[in-house]
């Protein structure tokens, strides 16, 4: 179950700026079978997503890792 907390951002970028923070559980692995993805479908998906690997591995894409980790 997700936990969310509502609050007010201070200093606020705009008057009455409210925020909602949601805490997500740490996921170390995903059970694909529970999501209806069998090994053959997983392999096909992995192959299709492989076309994006070169772009994801570019140094300038690191900013997105920083944003998602909260380091920015």
N, C-alpha and C positions, 0 to 999 in steps of 0.2 A: 504494500500500500504506500502511495506517495504522500509526503508531508509537505504542505505549503504554508508559508507565513506571509501575511500582508503587512506592509509598513509604509512609512513616508521616507522618501529620499532626502537627506540633508547633507550638504546644501543642494536644494532642488534645482534642476535645470529649467524648470517652469513652475509656476505657482500651483500648489496642490498636487505635485507629482507623487503618485503612489507607485509602489513596487510590489511585485509578487515574486517571492523566492520559493522555488520548488526543489526539494532534495530528492535525488534519484538514488536508488541502491546501486552499489558497485557490482558490475556484471563482469565476471571473469571468463565465462563461456556461455554460449547460447545453444540450447538444445533445438536443433533444426527440425528434428522429427516431430517435436511438440508443436511446431509451427507449420507442419504439413509439408516440409521440404525433405525429400528423400535424398540419399547420396548421389543419385544420378542428376537430380535437379540442382543440387548444391554444386556439383562439378560444372554443370552448364552455366550457372550463375557466376561462378568464379572465373570461368573463361570469358564471359561477356564483360565482367568488370575489369578484367585484366587490361583492357584497352585504356583504362584511366590511370594505371599505375605510374606511367611516365610523368603525367601531369601532377599526380599527388606527391611524387618524390622530388619535385623541383624545390630548390631552397626557398624561393619566395612564398611557397605554400605553408611554410612553418608558422606564419602569422595566424593561420586558422587553428593550428594546434594550440597556440598560446591563448587564443580567444576561448576555445572550448575548455581549456584547463583552468581558466580564471587568472592566468599569469599576466594578462594585459590590464 
